[in-house]
């Protein structure tokens, strides 16, 4: 608490003398606001909400905005820069490159790559350079992607918000990162190892994987069943 010394007061535009002994007025120092960091694990979708989102995808771009993070765990920037050349159709594998020239703004670099990366895109971290198995729910849409989406991050975000509203989920805190978080949660519930999960999601450390495993209701129910059976 800090102190403020008052030496005079003004009433009706006239200075009013006060006691020679300075009056000390105590002024409360405002407390710093607590910053709450919300995790995407808190905003994952359930199977019913998944069906609603998929039913309200109207075109290729809509399906990519929902299916790529939901069934591949791709980040927003990875979806934006994805190309058919990443896909090995015979092996059903999607290989994210170390780096590539960004031309997703109609042949020119997008804003982020132009301003911060010298026109070159690469995964967020070295761990993001990974190989993913493409499921049948994604392959037909991936085959139509050609040389890229030619859209910005903002374009994908706006599309997803429109899908969310059409699905009647406008009340829910839901965004693209929460959709890839849903994929991570399902990996955790499938009893996959933390190391394999870290590799598939492109994370640098085991901390993120272990956080999803600990928050998995599947594991909580399994442990409860073991306790009740004993």
Long-range contacts (C-beta under 8 A, 24 or more apart in sequence): 1-26, 1-27, 1-28, 1-29, 2-27, 2-29, 3-27, 38-173, 39-181, 39-211, 40-175, 40-177, 40-178, 40-180, 40-181, 41-181, 41-184, 41-185, 41-211, 41-212, 41-215, 42-173, 43-172, 43-173, 43-174, 43-175, 43-178, 43-181, 44-178, 44-181, 44-182, 44-185, 45-174, 45-178, 45-179, 45-182, 49-167, 49-169, 49-172, 49-174, 50-182, 52-167, 52-168, 52-169, 53-163, 53-164, 53-167, 53-169, 55-167, 56-163, 56-166, 56-167, 57-163, 60-141, 60-144, 60-145, 61-149, 61-151, 61-156, 61-159, 62-159, 62-163, 63-141, 64-141, 64-145, 64-149, 65-156, 65-159, 65-160, 65-163, 65-176, 66-160, 66-163, 66-179, 67-137, 67-138, 67-141, 68-138, 68-141, 69-176, 69-177, 69-179, 69-180, 69-182, 69-183, 70-179, 70-180, 70-182, 70-183, 71-135, 71-137, 71-138, 71-183, 72-132, 72-134, 72-135, 72-138, 72-183, 73-132, 73-180, 73-183, 73-184, 73-187, 73-200, 73-201, 73-202, 74-180, 75-124, 75-128, 75-177, 75-180, 75-202, 76-153, 76-156, 76-157, 76-176, 76-177, 77-112, 77-121, 77-123, 77-124, 77-153, 78-123, 78-128, 79-149, 79-156, 79-176, 80-104, 80-110, 80-149, 80-151, 80-152, 80-153, 80-156, 81-121, 81-148, 82-142, 82-145, 82-148, 82-149, 83-145, 83-146, 83-147, 83-148, 84-142, 84-143, 84-145, 84-146, 84-147, 85-147, 87-134, 87-142, 87-143, 89-139, 89-143, 92-133, 92-134, 92-139, 93-131, 93-132, 93-133, 93-134, 94-131, 94-132, 94-133, 94-134, 94-142, 95-130, 95-131, 96-123, 96-128, 96-129, 96-130, 96-131, 96-132, 96-202, 97-122, 97-129, 98-122, 98-123, 98-129, 103-147, 103-148, 104-148, 104-149, 104-150, 104-151, 104-152, 105-150, 105-152, 106-150, 110-152, 110-153, 111-152, 112-153, 123-202, 124-202, 125-202, 125-203, 125-204, 126-204, 127-198, 127-199, 127-202, 127-203, 127-204, 128-202, 129-202, 130-199, 130-200, 130-202, 132-200, 181-212, 184-208, 184-212, 185-212, 185-215, 185-216, 187-212, 188-212, 188-213, 188-215, 188-216, 188-218, 188-219, 189-216, 189-217, 189-218, 189-219
